Amino acid sequence: MMKLGEYIKQLRGKTSLREASEKIGISHTYLDTVEKGFDKRSGKPINPTPDTLKLIAQAYNCDYGKLMALAGYWSEEESENEKEFQAFANDPELQRWYRKLPESDEEDVRKLREMWEIIRRDK
């Protein structure tokens, strides 16, 4: 299995660290550390927070669940569940039905997740 840092570096491609870090909203030194997987000063492994992973996923338009799984926060199953939920939540038909979904507060998103779990159980 690919390591988180390798995957993030692959997503960055030929974009410079500085350009990528500006797009993500983190420092270029921190992005470099994340890609290497360890802090070069202490030698200790580095694991970005879920919030940082969300910024990376948004900047690179990649699967947040995969980043969370590679970072060890979620299992592969949880990652797959999140991917299915996002497909459900971002369906254009549902967005027409629930136009305010992108601006929804946490409580509305929690309710939507509960509905999704009911739908999944009934399959």
LOPARO-943212 format. One record per atom (N, C-alpha, C): atom name; z, x, y negated; residue in one letter; residue number from 1. Coordinates in Angstrom, 3 decimals, padded with zeros to 6 digits, always signed. Each point is the difference from the previous one (the first is absolute). Layout:
BEGIN
+----+----------+----------+----------+---+-----+
|  a |       zz |       xx |       yy | r |   k |
+----+----------+----------+----------+---+-----+
| CA |        Z |        X |        Y | a | NUM |
...
+----+----------+----------+----------+---+-----+
REM end
This chain:
BEGIN
+----+----------+----------+----------+---+-----+
|  a |       zz |       xx |       yy | r |   k |
+----+----------+----------+----------+---+-----+
|  N | +000.000 | +000.842 | +001.187 | m |   1 |
| CA | +000.000 | -000.842 | -001.187 | m |   1 |
|  C | +000.000 | +000.887 | -001.250 | m |   1 |
|  N | -000.775 | -000.411 | -000.977 | m |   2 |
| CA | -000.094 | +000.749 | -001.244 | m |   2 |
|  C | +001.319 | -000.082 | -000.769 | m |   2 |
|  N | +000.345 | +001.062 | -000.676 | k |   3 |
| CA | +001.201 | +000.019 | -000.823 | k |   3 |
|  C | -000.300 | -000.648 | -001.346 | k |   3 |
|  N | +001.049 | -000.505 | -000.643 | l |   4 |
| CA | -000.136 | -000.689 | -001.277 | l |   4 |
|  C | -000.699 | +000.869 | -001.044 | l |   4 |
|  N | +000.466 | +001.219 | -000.165 | g |   5 |
| CA | -000.576 | +000.883 | -001.015 | g |   5 |
|  C | -001.472 | +000.273 | +000.233 | g |   5 |
|  N | -000.374 | +000.206 | +001.251 | e |   6 |
| CA | -001.410 | +000.234 | +000.337 | e |   6 |
|  C | -000.836 | -001.214 | -000.356 | e |   6 |
|  N | +000.528 | -001.182 | +000.302 | y |   7 |
| CA | -000.717 | -001.237 | -000.281 | y |   7 |
|  C | -000.200 | -000.181 | -001.507 | y |   7 |
|  N | +001.059 | +000.241 | -000.767 | i |   8 |
| CA | -000.086 | -000.150 | -001.453 | i |   8 |
|  C | -000.986 | +001.011 | -000.581 | i |   8 |
|  N | +000.031 | +001.213 | +000.515 | k |   9 |
| CA | -000.955 | +001.016 | -000.470 | k |   9 |
|  C | -001.432 | -000.421 | +000.337 | k |   9 |
|  N | -000.183 | -000.568 | +001.172 | q |  10 |
| CA | -001.322 | -000.493 | +000.405 | q |  10 |
|  C | -000.455 | -001.122 | -000.943 | q |  10 |
|  N | +000.906 | -000.882 | -000.373 | l |  11 |
| CA | -000.341 | -001.075 | -000.927 | l |  11 |
|  C | -000.417 | +000.558 | -001.363 | l |  11 |
|  N | +000.666 | +001.057 | -000.426 | r |  12 |
| CA | -000.312 | +000.600 | -001.302 | r |  12 |
|  C | -001.389 | +000.609 | -000.015 | r |  12 |
|  N | -000.424 | +000.524 | +001.142 | g |  13 |
| CA | -001.333 | +000.593 | +000.086 | g |  13 |
|  C | -000.156 | +001.188 | -000.934 | g |  13 |
|  N | -001.074 | +000.007 | -000.762 | k |  14 |
| CA | -000.292 | +001.127 | -000.897 | k |  14 |
|  C | +000.563 | -000.187 | -001.402 | k |  14 |
|  N | +000.696 | -001.104 | -000.214 | t |  15 |
| CA | +000.639 | -000.239 | -001.291 | t |  15 |
|  C | +001.109 | +001.032 | -000.189 | t |  15 |
|  N | +000.132 | +000.521 | -001.207 | s |  16 |
| CA | +001.043 | +000.998 | -000.255 | s |  16 |
|  C | +001.388 | -000.635 | +000.108 | s |  16 |
|  N | +000.988 | +000.839 | +000.255 | l |  17 |
| CA | +001.383 | -000.477 | +000.056 | l |  17 |
|  C | +000.394 | -000.674 | -001.308 | l |  17 |
|  N | -000.387 | +000.601 | -001.108 | r |  18 |
| CA | +000.373 | -000.556 | -001.311 | r |  18 |
|  C | -000.637 | -001.375 | -000.229 | r |  18 |
|  N | -001.282 | -000.129 | +000.305 | e |  19 |
| CA | -000.667 | -001.293 | -000.170 | e |  19 |
|  C | +000.632 | -001.058 | +000.903 | e |  19 |
|  N | +000.209 | +000.364 | +001.257 | a |  20 |
| CA | +000.580 | -000.936 | +000.957 | a |  20 |
|  C | +001.411 | -000.404 | -000.413 | a |  20 |
|  N | +000.791 | +000.970 | -000.423 | s |  21 |
| CA | +001.386 | -000.308 | -000.370 | s |  21 |
|  C | +000.055 | -000.906 | -001.230 | s |  21 |
|  N | -000.926 | +000.190 | -000.935 | e |  22 |
| CA | -000.058 | -000.888 | -001.173 | e |  22 |
|  C | -000.339 | -001.419 | +000.429 | e |  22 |
|  N | -000.955 | -000.119 | +000.915 | k |  23 |
| CA | -000.411 | -001.318 | +000.494 | k |  23 |
|  C | +001.157 | -000.692 | +000.732 | k |  23 |
|  N | +000.759 | +000.781 | +000.768 | i |  24 |
| CA | +001.121 | -000.545 | +000.768 | i |  24 |
|  C | +001.190 | -000.306 | -000.907 | i |  24 |
|  N | +000.260 | +000.897 | -000.961 | g |  25 |
| CA | +001.154 | -000.169 | -000.878 | g |  25 |
|  C | +001.179 | +000.860 | +000.401 | g |  25 |
|  N | -000.295 | +001.134 | +000.655 | i |  26 |
| CA | +001.033 | +000.973 | +000.363 | i |  26 |
|  C | -000.452 | +001.374 | -000.485 | i |  26 |
|  N | +000.891 | +000.968 | +000.020 | s |  27 |
| CA | -000.380 | +001.341 | -000.446 | s |  27 |
|  C | -000.889 | +000.684 | +001.036 | s |  27 |
|  N | -000.829 | +000.911 | -000.478 | h |  28 |
| CA | -000.885 | +000.721 | +000.924 | h |  28 |
|  C | +000.795 | +000.892 | +000.947 | h |  28 |
|  N | +001.136 | +000.507 | -000.459 | t |  29 |
| CA | +000.811 | +000.843 | +000.874 | t |  29 |
|  C | +000.619 | -000.830 | +001.130 | t |  29 |
|  N | +000.401 | -001.237 | -000.333 | y |  30 |
| CA | +000.566 | -000.860 | +001.041 | y |  30 |
|  C | -001.082 | -000.407 | +000.995 | y |  30 |
|  N | -001.197 | -000.323 | -000.485 | l |  31 |
| CA | -001.095 | -000.350 | +000.899 | l |  31 |
|  C | -000.308 | +001.174 | +000.928 | l |  31 |
|  N | -000.017 | +001.194 | -000.539 | d |  32 |
| CA | -000.236 | +001.190 | +000.828 | d |  32 |
|  C | +001.074 | +000.130 | +001.076 | d |  32 |
|  N | +001.253 | -000.227 | -000.373 | t |  33 |
| CA | +001.114 | +000.075 | +000.947 | t |  33 |
|  C | -000.142 | -001.061 | +001.095 | t |  33 |
|  N | -000.367 | -001.210 | -000.387 | v |  34 |
| CA | -000.177 | -001.084 | +000.970 | v |  34 |
|  C | -001.115 | +000.355 | +000.972 | v |  34 |
|  N | -001.103 | +000.521 | -000.516 | e |  35 |
| CA | -001.118 | +000.360 | +000.867 | e |  35 |
|  C | +000.372 | +001.116 | +000.971 | e |  35 |
|  N | +000.814 | +000.933 | -000.444 | k |  36 |
| CA | +000.428 | +001.099 | +000.878 | k |  36 |
|  C | +001.046 | -000.467 | +001.004 | k |  36 |
|  N | +000.767 | -001.031 | -000.373 | g |  37 |
| CA | +000.997 | -000.548 | +000.912 | g |  37 |
|  C | +001.367 | +000.645 | -000.081 | g |  37 |
|  N | +000.144 | +000.980 | -000.863 | f |  38 |
| CA | +001.304 | +000.643 | -000.154 | f |  38 |
|  C | +000.130 | +000.564 | -001.404 | f |  38 |
|  N | +001.242 | +000.167 | -000.426 | d |  39 |
| CA | +000.294 | +000.585 | -001.300 | d |  39 |
|  C | -000.057 | +001.517 | +000.152 | d |  39 |
|  N | -000.904 | +000.645 | -000.721 | k |  40 |
| CA | -000.167 | +001.447 | +000.181 | k |  40 |
|  C | +001.209 | +000.800 | -000.488 | k |  40 |
|  N | +000.832 | -000.581 | -000.857 | r |  41 |
| CA | +001.192 | +000.716 | -000.458 | r |  41 |
|  C | +001.093 | -000.008 | +001.058 | r |  41 |
|  N | +000.213 | -001.173 | +000.625 | s |  42 |
| CA | +001.086 | -000.122 | +000.969 | s |  42 |
|  C | -000.485 | +000.106 | +001.439 | s |  42 |
|  N | -001.291 | -000.249 | +000.203 | g |  43 |
| CA | -000.540 | -000.003 | +001.352 | g |  43 |
|  C | +000.289 | -001.283 | +000.761 | g |  43 |
|  N | +000.670 | -000.949 | -000.662 | k |  44 |
| CA | +000.360 | -001.252 | +000.660 | k |  44 |
|  C | -001.163 | -000.987 | -000.022 | k |  44 |
|  N | -000.098 | -000.835 | +001.035 | p |  45 |
| CA | -001.051 | -001.021 | +000.022 | p |  45 |
|  C | +000.145 | -000.961 | -001.177 | p |  45 |
|  N | -001.111 | -000.484 | -000.474 | i |  46 |
| CA | +000.003 | -000.950 | -001.117 | i |  46 |
|  C | -000.522 | -001.339 | +000.508 | i |  46 |
|  N | +000.650 | -001.071 | -000.393 | n |  47 |
| CA | -000.447 | -001.333 | +000.391 | n |  47 |
|  C | +000.023 | -000.879 | -001.246 | n |  47 |
|  N | -001.180 | -000.358 | -000.518 | p |  48 |
| CA | -000.035 | -000.817 | -001.214 | p |  48 |
|  C | +000.627 | -001.374 | +000.230 | p |  48 |
|  N | +000.496 | -000.582 | -001.065 | t |  49 |
| CA | +000.612 | -001.329 | +000.081 | t |  49 |
|  C | -001.080 | -001.060 | +000.239 | t |  49 |
|  N | +000.404 | -001.174 | +000.481 | p |  50 |
| CA | -000.965 | -001.095 | +000.137 | p |  50 |
|  C | -000.703 | -000.339 | -001.318 | p |  50 |
|  N | +000.725 | +000.119 | -001.117 | d |  51 |
| CA | -000.628 | -000.267 | -001.308 | d |  51 |
|  C | -001.115 | +001.009 | -000.295 | d |  51 |
|  N | +000.246 | +001.266 | +000.312 | t |  52 |
| CA | -001.031 | +001.021 | -000.205 | t |  52 |
|  C | -001.182 | -000.254 | +000.926 | t |  52 |
|  N | +000.273 | -000.392 | +001.228 | l |  53 |
| CA | -001.079 | -000.301 | +000.941 | l |  53 |
|  C | -000.825 | -001.187 | -000.490 | l |  53 |
|  N | +000.652 | -000.958 | -000.625 | k |  54 |
| CA | -000.720 | -001.158 | -000.545 | k |  54 |
|  C | -000.928 | +000.457 | -001.130 | k |  54 |
|  N | +000.468 | +000.904 | -000.858 | l |  55 |
| CA | -000.849 | +000.543 | -001.070 | l |  55 |
|  C | -001.214 | +000.719 | +000.582 | l |  55 |
|  N | +000.231 | +000.769 | +001.054 | i |  56 |
| CA | -001.090 | +000.735 | +000.652 | i |  56 |
|  C | -000.996 | -000.983 | +000.609 | i |  56 |
|  N | +000.511 | -001.014 | +000.678 | a |  57 |
| CA | -000.878 | -001.000 | +000.624 | a |  57 |
|  C | -000.842 | -000.717 | -001.047 | a |  57 |
|  N | +000.599 | -000.329 | -001.115 | q |  58 |
| CA | -000.736 | -000.686 | -001.067 | q |  58 |
|  C | -001.044 | +000.920 | -000.624 | q |  58 |
|  N | +000.362 | +001.245 | -000.238 | a |  59 |
| CA | -000.927 | +000.937 | -000.633 | a |  59 |
|  C | -001.190 | +000.308 | +000.891 | a |  59 |
|  N | +000.238 | +000.141 | +001.294 | y |  60 |
| CA | -001.067 | +000.349 | +000.942 | y |  60 |
|  C | -000.606 | -001.216 | +000.692 | y |  60 |
|  N | +000.527 | -001.190 | -000.334 | n |  61 |
| CA | -000.476 | -001.235 | +000.622 | n |  61 |
|  C | +000.015 | +000.127 | +001.527 | n |  61 |
|  N | +001.153 | +000.415 | +000.512 | c |  62 |
| CA | +000.140 | +000.187 | +001.445 | c |  62 |
|  C | +001.136 | -000.872 | +000.527 | c |  62 |
|  N | +000.157 | -000.001 | +001.290 | d |  63 |
| CA | +000.963 | -000.846 | +000.685 | d |  63 |
|  C | +001.435 | +000.499 | -000.209 | d |  63 |
|  N | +000.775 | -000.769 | -000.737 | y |  64 |
| CA | +001.406 | +000.323 | -000.252 | y |  64 |
|  C | +000.785 | +000.083 | +001.305 | y |  64 |
|  N | -000.294 | -000.905 | +000.926 | g |  65 |
| CA | +000.688 | -000.009 | +001.286 | g |  65 |
|  C | -000.202 | +001.284 | +000.767 | g |  65 |
|  N | -001.206 | +000.549 | -000.061 | k |  66 |
| CA | -000.261 | +001.258 | +000.694 | k |  66 |
|  C | +000.817 | +001.128 | -000.620 | k |  66 |
|  N | +000.078 | +000.034 | -001.327 | l |  67 |
| CA | +000.825 | +001.016 | -000.664 | l |  67 |
|  C | +001.464 | -000.147 | +000.405 | l |  67 |
|  N | +000.486 | -001.234 | +000.036 | m |  68 |
| CA | +001.390 | -000.239 | +000.385 | m |  68 |
|  C | +000.251 | +000.427 | +001.443 | m |  68 |
|  N | -000.966 | -000.244 | +000.875 | a |  69 |
| CA | +000.148 | +000.414 | +001.406 | a |  69 |
|  C | -000.027 | +001.519 | +000.116 | a |  69 |
|  N | -000.932 | +000.641 | -000.700 | l |  70 |
| CA | -000.082 | +001.467 | +000.064 | l |  70 |
|  C | +001.257 | +000.659 | -000.575 | l |  70 |
|  N | +000.619 | -000.659 | -000.984 | a |  71 |
| CA | +001.229 | +000.539 | -000.600 | a |  71 |
|  C | +001.225 | -000.290 | +000.861 | a |  71 |
|  N | -000.167 | -000.831 | +001.034 | g |  72 |
| CA | +001.117 | -000.291 | +000.888 | g |  72 |
|  C | +000.848 | -001.183 | -000.421 | g |  72 |
|  N | -000.418 | -000.727 | -001.028 | y |  73 |
| CA | +000.764 | -001.162 | -000.442 | y |  73 |
|  C | -000.260 | -001.213 | +000.884 | y |  73 |
|  N | -001.228 | -000.116 | +000.499 | w |  74 |
| CA | -000.392 | -001.131 | +000.837 | w |  74 |
|  C | -000.556 | +000.504 | +001.312 | w |  74 |
|  N | +000.097 | -000.847 | +001.008 | s |  75 |
| CA | -000.659 | +000.279 | +001.266 | s |  75 |
|  C | -001.474 | -000.387 | -000.142 | s |  75 |
|  N | -000.804 | +000.368 | +000.975 | e |  76 |
| CA | -001.415 | -000.391 | -000.014 | e |  76 |
|  C | -000.128 | -001.517 | -000.005 | e |  76 |
|  N | +000.879 | -000.676 | +000.738 | e |  77 |
| CA | -000.041 | -001.467 | +000.061 | e |  77 |
|  C | +000.293 | -000.610 | -001.369 | e |  77 |
|  N | +001.031 | +000.517 | -000.671 | e |  78 |
| CA | +000.315 | -000.500 | -001.335 | e |  78 |
|  C | -001.153 | +000.246 | -000.969 | e |  78 |
|  N | -000.643 | +001.142 | +000.140 | s |  79 |
| CA | -001.152 | +000.322 | -000.834 | s |  79 |
|  C | -001.123 | -000.999 | +000.238 | s |  79 |
|  N | -000.248 | -000.322 | +001.254 | e |  80 |
| CA | -001.051 | -000.962 | +000.342 | e |  80 |
|  C | +000.363 | -001.392 | -000.519 | e |  80 |
|  N | +001.269 | -000.378 | +000.095 | n |  81 |
| CA | +000.439 | -001.287 | -000.529 | n |  81 |
|  C | -000.222 | -000.081 | -001.506 | n |  81 |
|  N | +000.291 | +001.084 | -000.705 | e |  82 |
| CA | -000.206 | +000.036 | -001.450 | e |  82 |
|  C | -001.482 | -000.122 | -000.331 | e |  82 |
|  N | -000.842 | +000.668 | +000.765 | k |  83 |
| CA | -001.445 | -000.079 | -000.224 | k |  83 |
|  C | -000.486 | -001.435 | +000.183 | k |  83 |
|  N | +000.478 | -000.665 | +001.045 | e |  84 |
| CA | -000.373 | -001.392 | +000.236 | e |  84 |
|  C | +000.506 | -000.898 | -001.123 | e |  84 |
|  N | +001.233 | +000.255 | -000.447 | f |  85 |
| CA | +000.554 | -000.801 | -001.088 | f |  85 |
|  C | -000.813 | +000.186 | -001.274 | f |  85 |
|  N | -000.373 | +001.234 | -000.322 | q |  86 |
| CA | -000.778 | +000.253 | -001.210 | q |  86 |
|  C | -001.357 | -000.685 | +000.070 | q |  86 |
|  N | -000.632 | +000.004 | +001.165 | a |  87 |
| CA | -001.278 | -000.688 | +000.166 | a |  87 |
|  C | +000.192 | -001.500 | -000.250 | a |  87 |
|  N | +001.086 | -000.544 | +000.515 | f |  88 |
| CA | +000.328 | -001.410 | -000.206 | f |  88 |
|  C | +000.266 | -000.277 | -001.483 | f |  88 |
|  N | +000.831 | +000.817 | -000.610 | a |  89 |
| CA | +000.410 | -000.223 | -001.381 | a |  89 |
|  C | -001.134 | +000.210 | -000.992 | a |  89 |
|  N | -000.958 | +000.844 | +000.333 | n |  90 |
| CA | -001.092 | +000.316 | -000.923 | n |  90 |
|  C | -001.287 | -000.767 | +000.304 | n |  90 |
|  N | +000.077 | -000.975 | +000.872 | d |  91 |
| CA | -001.165 | -000.813 | +000.328 | d |  91 |
|  C | -000.427 | -000.787 | -001.242 | d |  91 |
|  N | -001.281 | +000.077 | -000.395 | p |  92 |
| CA | -000.452 | -000.704 | -001.210 | p |  92 |
|  C | +000.258 | -001.508 | +000.038 | p |  92 |
|  N | -000.131 | -000.601 | +001.165 | e |  93 |
| CA | +000.273 | -001.438 | +000.114 | e |  93 |
|  C | +001.458 | -000.302 | -000.315 | e |  93 |
|  N | +000.892 | +000.839 | +000.515 | l |  94 |
| CA | +001.422 | -000.204 | -000.292 | l |  94 |
|  C | +000.302 | +000.254 | -001.469 | l |  94 |
|  N | -000.686 | +000.955 | -000.581 | q |  95 |
| CA | +000.251 | +000.289 | -001.410 | q |  95 |
|  C | -000.458 | -001.156 | -000.878 | q |  95 |
|  N | -001.052 | -000.680 | +000.414 | r |  96 |
| CA | -000.402 | -001.193 | -000.755 | r |  96 |
|  C | +001.076 | -001.074 | +000.128 | r |  96 |
|  N | +000.566 | -000.083 | +001.190 | w |  97 |
| CA | +001.058 | -000.965 | +000.248 | w |  97 |
|  C | +001.265 | +000.385 | -000.753 | w |  97 |
|  N | +000.252 | +001.258 | -000.056 | y |  98 |
| CA | +001.221 | +000.492 | -000.628 | y |  98 |
|  C | -000.407 | +001.044 | -001.035 | y |  98 |
|  N | -000.557 | -000.460 | -001.089 | r |  99 |
| CA | -000.608 | +000.878 | -001.010 | r |  99 |
|  C | +000.952 | +001.038 | -000.582 | r |  99 |
|  N | +001.243 | -000.272 | +000.022 | k | 100 |
| CA | +000.948 | +000.922 | -000.615 | k | 100 |
|  C | +000.555 | +001.038 | +000.967 | k | 100 |
|  N | -000.596 | +000.105 | +001.178 | l | 101 |
| CA | +000.508 | +000.936 | +001.002 | l | 101 |
|  C | +000.169 | +001.425 | -000.537 | l | 101 |
|  N | -001.002 | +000.573 | -000.686 | p | 102 |
| CA | +000.185 | +001.375 | -000.477 | p | 102 |
|  C | +001.164 | +000.164 | -000.980 | p | 102 |
|  N | +000.338 | -001.072 | -000.717 | e | 103 |
| CA | +001.104 | +000.092 | -000.967 | e | 103 |
|  C | +001.306 | -000.561 | +000.550 | e | 103 |
|  N | +000.023 | -000.329 | +001.268 | s | 104 |
| CA | +001.166 | -000.639 | +000.596 | s | 104 |
|  C | +001.223 | +000.905 | -000.032 | s | 104 |
|  N | +001.146 | -000.638 | -000.123 | d | 105 |
| CA | +001.235 | +000.777 | +000.049 | d | 105 |
|  C | +000.389 | +000.254 | +001.457 | d | 105 |
|  N | +001.019 | +000.793 | +000.181 | e | 106 |
| CA | +000.424 | +000.396 | +001.347 | e | 106 |
|  C | +000.360 | -001.201 | +000.883 | e | 106 |
|  N | +000.599 | -001.015 | -000.598 | e | 107 |
| CA | +000.400 | -001.179 | +000.775 | e | 107 |
|  C | -001.225 | -000.715 | +000.565 | e | 107 |
|  N | -001.054 | -000.142 | -000.806 | d | 108 |
| CA | -001.226 | -000.644 | +000.482 | d | 108 |
|  C | -000.642 | +000.823 | +001.107 | d | 108 |
|  N | -000.006 | +001.307 | -000.152 | v | 109 |
| CA | -000.575 | +000.864 | +001.027 | v | 109 |
|  C | +000.820 | -000.106 | +001.287 | v | 109 |
|  N | +001.326 | -000.079 | -000.132 | r | 110 |
| CA | +000.868 | -000.156 | +001.173 | r | 110 |
|  C | -000.323 | -001.307 | +000.728 | r | 110 |
|  N | -000.184 | -001.072 | -000.748 | k | 111 |
| CA | -000.341 | -001.294 | +000.603 | k | 111 |
|  C | -001.348 | +000.077 | +000.712 | k | 111 |
|  N | -000.959 | +000.661 | -000.615 | l | 112 |
| CA | -001.313 | +000.149 | +000.614 | l | 112 |
|  C | +000.101 | +000.793 | +001.296 | l | 112 |
|  N | +000.814 | +001.048 | +000.004 | r | 113 |
| CA | +000.209 | +000.766 | +001.230 | r | 113 |
|  C | +000.615 | -000.878 | +001.093 | r | 113 |
|  N | +000.944 | -000.841 | -000.372 | e | 114 |
| CA | +000.601 | -000.905 | +000.974 | e | 114 |
|  C | -001.052 | -000.943 | +000.582 | e | 114 |
|  N | -000.878 | -000.530 | -000.861 | m | 115 |
| CA | -001.072 | -000.874 | +000.492 | m | 115 |
|  C | -000.905 | +000.772 | +000.949 | m | 115 |
|  N | -000.304 | +001.237 | -000.367 | w | 116 |
| CA | -000.860 | +000.835 | +000.852 | w | 116 |
|  C | +000.642 | +000.207 | +001.364 | w | 116 |
|  N | +001.294 | +000.262 | +000.042 | e | 117 |
| CA | +000.694 | +000.193 | +001.277 | e | 117 |
|  C | -000.040 | -001.264 | +000.847 | e | 117 |
|  N | +000.111 | -001.162 | -000.625 | i | 118 |
| CA | -000.097 | -001.258 | +000.742 | i | 118 |
|  C | -001.381 | -000.143 | +000.593 | i | 118 |
|  N | -001.017 | +000.292 | -000.774 | i | 119 |
| CA | -001.384 | -000.072 | +000.485 | i | 119 |
|  C | -000.205 | +000.959 | +001.171 | i | 119 |
|  N | +000.495 | +001.215 | -000.118 | r | 120 |
| CA | -000.151 | +001.009 | +001.066 | r | 120 |
|  C | +000.700 | -000.435 | +001.291 | r | 120 |
|  N | +001.184 | -000.594 | -000.137 | r | 121 |
| CA | +000.751 | -000.441 | +001.186 | r | 121 |
|  C | -000.717 | -001.125 | +000.726 | r | 121 |
|  N | -000.713 | -000.821 | -000.757 | d | 122 |
| CA | -000.682 | -001.159 | +000.599 | d | 122 |
|  C | -001.303 | +000.375 | +000.692 | d | 122 |
|  N | -000.432 | +001.228 | -000.093 | k | 123 |
| CA | -001.264 | +000.405 | +000.635 | k | 123 |
|  C | +000.157 | +000.129 | +001.491 | k | 123 |
+----+----------+----------+----------+---+-----+
REM end
